């Protein structure tokens, strides 16, 4: 009897030790995972700076899974969450997608780590991350804004147009010296500047009747302006950064671009300091409005994250003022090159970054960027869906010369069908 009890005790002890070891292994994870469309600039910063330092400081490795677009990231997170699988420990998502993630209930409440610096994030950026109860589901990291570039070898700062009306007059006198990005998402962001400046696009606007002139008459003004401008615009419109870089450094005076690493690479890597940014950052439209922010990127944590505590630790560190500034670039390299989301980080950018990006008035840059940020409508599941309608209207009216009224009517009909078919 005693022997049996002893054997049973030994077996239970062994099982307990095994269980304890397994639990210890589970709790002492040394590698976490992140998903996202980590494009070249932020990918380089993560690989060269952020991930090695995070491992040195905490002991955690981070496996970075890169997707080609935001849709793939969203689908992966949703699939794993729906199947109750453990998903990434944190994710890198497009600002335009935050509402879609929230509608599908895919994100964890991270108010505890965002609240300490929430007063440093402009409300326009933070509002889409919050629900009606004030809970915060994402941390805005960097912002990108459309700007105007020019070649000071051909035009001096005092000759720069300061309104869309002045731009048209300048183009008439200097044909084929102006252009904007002309395809897909790039065209859409260019068009948003025109729409916003002419009053056809407003923050929080219901875009379900966006192309209907009876509901949105200002949209006709935009296309009539673009038809006239197109007569003097350099063609074809640019569709890739390689061409833009080459043309901008050698010929073009005006071009829509982003406040990002491409501007710095033209000035710094191509040794072309004569490529400058419009000091007003954009043109003033008939409504008196200036820049519209393209959007940006943010960190979030999926509901089913395997190691949310470590994910929160990484996000908190990346959102510090120091890391916000470092993510833009250092004295020798350009990384993501976008505007830090934190106000205090933007205000404390080192002079070498300001000079590299031709930023001399940080306060105006920040104010113009954030005051006009447009959030996608709630029924649009992906940003690219709306881009399709905008690109079609632009190409048929401006490039192909079809009647404005006819094209807008046809595009609005298709948009009606899209909205009716959408479940969001």
Secondary structure by P-SEA (a helix, b strand, c coil): caaaaaaaaaaaaaaaaaaaaaaaaaaaccbbbbbcccccaaaaaaacccaaaaaaaccbbbbbbbbccaaaaaaaaaaaaaaccccccbbbbbccaaaaaaaacccccccccccccccccccccccccccccccccccccbbbbbbbbbcccccccccccccaaaaaaaaaaccccccccccaaaaaaaaaaaaaaacccccccccccccccccccaaaaaaaaaaaaaacccccccccaaaaaaaaaccccbbbbcccaaaaaaaccccccccccccccccccccccccccccccccccccccccaaaaaaaaaaaacaaaaaaaaccccccccccccccaaaaaaccaaaaaaaccccaaaaaaaacccccccccccccaaaaaaaaaaaaaacccccccaaaaaaaaaaaaaaaaaaccc
